[in-house]
Amino acid sequence: MSEKLQKVLSRVGLGSRREIEGWIAEGRVSVNDRIAVLGDRVLLTDLVKVDGKLVDLTENALLPARVLLYYKPEGEICTSDDPEGRKTVFSALPHLPIGRWIMVGRLDINTSGLLLFTTDGELANRLMHPSYEIEREYVVRVFGEVDKTILDTLQTGVNLEDGPAKFDLIKDAGGEGINHWYRVVLKEGRNREVRRLWESQGVKVSRLLRVRFGTIALPRTIQSGQYYEMSIEEINQLRQLVDMSAYEVQKVPLRHNTIRRRHALVTKRNTIFNRR
């Protein structure tokens, strides 16, 4: 059965669907020696090239995705390459023999905490799509006077420059005076949304840490700059959030099992790694 071109390429691990749609619009993708257009559908037997290089559409077709949970420190930027030479989140990740790491959303340079990476572009696309309303939870320290009216307004909703926004939950997390901590939850990931919501009420964010994405929480045992490779069971939790079928581990091809076992021997899979 044919599938949309960008969906197939994202599943191979070349990028997110949105990113690949951009490549198609730029004329960088061809199907059976014809320049592809948005809306094209392909079979796994079709000859697909990106920038002139043939893509093996069956490479990852039956292989479970890999997902990393990374504890991003402040000061790192969420891009694969920075012209200013600043450290990027990708510099801490392990090398992939097949495909590449795709970042699920992003955190600004001054925000730390949980950041997910996967080799499955379709999974990344769904996790980022606002229609799934996946909760993001943050711990935030604010500087300024915060009263009940402000808290009620932030949960009722305010108009930002890119549309209405609100917190679905705000919980007092302690503190004294005008420096106070809160736990906040929202169901979308617009640029600097947490900071802009507080700033709309004249309150400055002095510290921001993401501690949860959907059902996945930042482990207490992980330190800033470390990553944790998720198990198949944990990956299936994420897939369930976005209406994707669960992996049946016993049906994983032997070749892939061998790769994963070898990887486990080298890196002690499902433990914490520090690449800093």
PLY file of the C-alpha trace (Angstrom):
ply
format ascii 1.0
element vertex 276
property float x
property float y
property float z
element edge 275
property int vertex1
property int vertex2
end_header
0.00 0.00 0.00
1.32 3.43 -0.92
1.98 6.09 1.70
2.74 9.79 1.61
6.34 10.44 0.62
7.17 12.64 3.61
5.74 10.05 6.01
7.90 7.27 4.57
11.07 9.38 4.63
10.43 10.52 8.19
9.99 6.92 9.32
13.37 6.08 7.81
14.78 8.71 10.15
15.83 11.44 7.71
13.88 14.15 9.51
10.49 15.23 10.73
7.59 15.33 8.27
7.54 19.13 8.32
11.25 19.28 7.55
10.94 16.79 4.69
7.96 18.67 3.26
10.32 21.64 2.98
12.84 19.51 1.07
10.12 18.39 -1.34
9.02 22.00 -1.92
12.65 22.91 -2.64
12.93 20.16 -5.30
15.51 18.15 -3.36
13.55 14.86 -3.49
12.86 12.67 -6.53
10.75 9.56 -7.05
11.68 7.19 -9.87
13.87 9.93 -11.40
11.04 12.51 -11.32
11.16 15.57 -9.08
8.69 14.92 -6.29
5.87 17.27 -5.33
3.86 17.57 -2.15
1.10 14.97 -2.18
3.16 12.24 -3.88
2.67 8.72 -2.54
5.25 5.95 -2.77
5.72 2.22 -2.33
8.74 0.70 -0.58
9.82 -0.56 -4.02
10.03 2.96 -5.52
13.40 4.63 -6.12
13.53 7.69 -3.90
16.50 10.07 -3.83
17.28 13.02 -1.58
19.87 15.44 -2.96
20.68 12.82 -5.57
21.40 10.07 -3.04
19.30 6.90 -3.10
17.34 6.25 0.09
16.72 2.67 1.24
13.05 2.88 2.22
13.19 -0.54 3.89
16.20 0.32 6.10
14.18 1.04 9.24
10.75 -0.12 8.10
10.53 -2.98 10.62
12.93 -1.69 13.26
11.72 -0.19 16.53
12.70 3.44 16.91
15.23 4.58 19.44
14.32 7.37 21.83
16.64 9.34 24.09
15.67 11.43 27.08
18.26 14.19 27.47
18.65 16.53 30.45
19.46 19.76 28.64
21.62 22.21 30.60
21.22 25.97 30.38
23.49 27.47 27.74
23.09 24.77 25.08
21.11 25.60 21.95
18.61 23.35 20.20
20.11 23.14 16.73
22.43 20.73 14.95
24.87 23.45 13.93
25.52 26.92 15.29
27.42 29.49 13.18
28.56 31.20 16.39
30.19 28.00 17.61
28.07 27.61 20.73
27.53 24.14 22.16
24.45 22.37 20.81
22.31 19.65 22.36
23.31 17.27 19.55
26.96 17.31 20.61
26.08 15.21 23.68
24.20 12.47 21.79
25.61 9.07 20.73
26.52 8.42 17.11
23.92 6.64 14.96
25.06 4.11 12.34
21.68 4.47 10.58
19.46 7.58 10.30
19.81 10.55 12.60
18.45 11.94 15.84
15.31 14.04 15.44
14.55 16.52 18.20
11.01 16.56 19.61
10.30 20.26 20.05
12.94 22.49 21.58
13.92 24.47 24.67
15.39 27.96 24.53
19.02 28.54 25.48
18.17 29.61 29.04
15.75 26.72 29.74
16.94 23.37 31.05
15.34 19.97 31.53
13.73 17.12 29.63
14.25 17.00 25.87
13.38 13.99 23.71
15.18 12.73 20.58
14.09 9.87 18.34
15.07 8.12 15.12
11.41 7.97 14.02
10.28 11.10 12.18
6.62 10.09 12.26
6.71 9.67 16.04
8.47 13.03 16.41
5.91 14.75 14.18
2.96 13.40 16.14
4.50 14.21 19.52
4.95 17.82 18.40
1.55 18.21 16.76
-0.84 20.36 18.86
-3.87 18.19 18.00
-2.62 15.50 20.43
-2.55 18.00 23.33
0.38 16.34 25.07
1.09 17.87 28.47
4.38 19.63 29.16
5.16 20.30 32.82
7.66 22.89 34.01
9.07 24.06 37.31
9.46 27.83 37.12
10.94 30.46 39.46
9.47 33.90 38.97
10.53 37.33 40.18
7.73 39.71 40.99
4.50 40.04 42.91
2.01 37.30 42.01
-1.53 37.44 43.38
-4.64 35.33 42.86
-5.84 37.59 40.04
-2.67 36.92 38.04
-2.87 33.17 38.64
-6.54 33.10 37.60
-5.76 35.12 34.46
-2.95 32.76 33.44
-5.32 29.79 33.68
-8.24 31.56 32.02
-6.10 32.68 29.09
-4.31 35.71 27.71
-3.72 36.94 24.15
-0.11 36.68 23.06
1.21 37.99 19.74
0.73 34.53 18.16
-2.72 33.85 19.64
-4.43 32.96 22.91
-2.54 30.90 25.47
-2.98 29.63 29.01
-1.70 27.26 31.65
-3.87 24.20 32.23
-2.54 23.95 35.78
-0.57 26.15 38.18
0.58 24.81 41.56
2.48 26.70 44.25
5.90 25.09 44.75
7.24 27.27 47.55
9.57 30.20 48.02
9.63 33.46 49.92
9.05 37.09 49.01
9.08 38.05 45.35
11.12 34.97 44.34
8.65 32.13 44.12
8.43 28.69 42.53
5.47 27.23 40.64
4.72 24.05 38.73
2.87 24.78 35.49
1.34 22.54 32.84
0.34 23.39 29.27
-0.58 21.32 26.22
1.38 22.98 23.43
4.95 23.97 22.75
5.04 27.41 21.15
8.26 29.42 21.22
9.05 30.67 24.76
5.38 30.26 25.68
5.90 29.75 29.42
8.10 32.84 29.69
5.76 34.98 27.56
2.72 34.00 29.62
4.34 35.19 32.83
5.76 38.30 31.16
2.26 39.22 29.98
1.46 39.79 33.67
4.58 41.83 34.35
6.35 38.90 36.04
9.88 37.86 35.07
10.98 34.20 34.83
14.38 33.72 36.45
14.60 29.91 36.19
12.78 27.41 33.99
13.06 23.61 34.01
10.95 21.14 32.03
10.27 18.06 34.18
7.69 16.10 32.18
6.57 15.45 28.61
3.34 13.44 28.42
3.80 10.34 30.58
7.60 10.66 30.62
9.10 12.41 33.64
12.67 13.61 34.13
14.30 10.90 36.30
15.66 12.05 39.66
18.82 10.02 39.02
19.79 11.86 35.85
22.05 14.91 35.99
22.30 17.92 33.71
24.11 17.02 30.48
23.30 13.31 30.72
21.00 11.22 28.55
18.96 8.08 29.11
17.97 5.65 26.36
14.38 4.57 26.76
13.25 0.94 26.74
10.76 -0.47 24.23
8.11 -0.42 26.97
8.69 3.28 27.58
8.69 4.02 23.85
5.35 2.24 23.58
3.97 4.64 26.20
4.86 7.53 23.89
3.40 5.77 20.86
0.15 5.20 22.72
-0.10 8.94 23.41
-0.20 9.66 19.67
-2.28 6.71 18.44
0.60 4.64 17.08
0.64 0.87 17.47
2.91 -0.67 20.09
6.04 -2.57 19.11
5.98 -6.33 19.53
9.51 -6.94 20.70
9.51 -10.64 19.85
8.96 -9.78 16.17
12.05 -7.56 15.90
14.29 -8.89 13.09
17.39 -10.76 14.27
19.70 -8.24 12.59
18.23 -5.43 14.66
18.31 -7.48 17.85
21.99 -8.07 17.28
22.64 -4.36 16.82
20.73 -3.50 19.98
22.46 -6.19 22.04
25.83 -4.99 20.84
24.83 -1.43 21.69
23.71 -2.60 25.14
27.07 -4.27 25.79
28.91 -1.08 24.94
26.67 1.51 26.61
24.69 -0.47 29.21
21.34 0.33 27.66
18.68 1.81 29.98
21.26 3.41 32.25
22.43 7.00 32.43
25.25 8.26 30.22
27.35 11.39 30.54
28.88 12.66 27.32
30.04 16.00 28.63
0 1
1 2
2 3
3 4
4 5
5 6
6 7
7 8
8 9
9 10
10 11
11 12
12 13
13 14
14 15
15 16
16 17
17 18
18 19
19 20
20 21
21 22
22 23
23 24
24 25
25 26
26 27
27 28
28 29
29 30
30 31
31 32
32 33
33 34
34 35
35 36
36 37
37 38
38 39
39 40
40 41
41 42
42 43
43 44
44 45
45 46
46 47
47 48
48 49
49 50
50 51
51 52
52 53
53 54
54 55
55 56
56 57
57 58
58 59
59 60
60 61
61 62
62 63
63 64
64 65
65 66
66 67
67 68
68 69
69 70
70 71
71 72
72 73
73 74
74 75
75 76
76 77
77 78
78 79
79 80
80 81
81 82
82 83
83 84
84 85
85 86
86 87
87 88
88 89
89 90
90 91
91 92
92 93
93 94
94 95
95 96
96 97
97 98
98 99
99 100
100 101
101 102
102 103
103 104
104 105
105 106
106 107
107 108
108 109
109 110
110 111
111 112
112 113
113 114
114 115
115 116
116 117
117 118
118 119
119 120
120 121
121 122
122 123
123 124
124 125
125 126
126 127
127 128
128 129
129 130
130 131
131 132
132 133
133 134
134 135
135 136
136 137
137 138
138 139
139 140
140 141
141 142
142 143
143 144
144 145
145 146
146 147
147 148
148 149
149 150
150 151
151 152
152 153
153 154
154 155
155 156
156 157
157 158
158 159
159 160
160 161
161 162
162 163
163 164
164 165
165 166
166 167
167 168
168 169
169 170
170 171
171 172
172 173
173 174
174 175
175 176
176 177
177 178
178 179
179 180
180 181
181 182
182 183
183 184
184 185
185 186
186 187
187 188
188 189
189 190
190 191
191 192
192 193
193 194
194 195
195 196
196 197
197 198
198 199
199 200
200 201
201 202
202 203
203 204
204 205
205 206
206 207
207 208
208 209
209 210
210 211
211 212
212 213
213 214
214 215
215 216
216 217
217 218
218 219
219 220
220 221
221 222
222 223
223 224
224 225
225 226
226 227
227 228
228 229
229 230
230 231
231 232
232 233
233 234
234 235
235 236
236 237
237 238
238 239
239 240
240 241
241 242
242 243
243 244
244 245
245 246
246 247
247 248
248 249
249 250
250 251
251 252
252 253
253 254
254 255
255 256
256 257
257 258
258 259
259 260
260 261
261 262
262 263
263 264
264 265
265 266
266 267
267 268
268 269
269 270
270 271
271 272
272 273
273 274
274 275
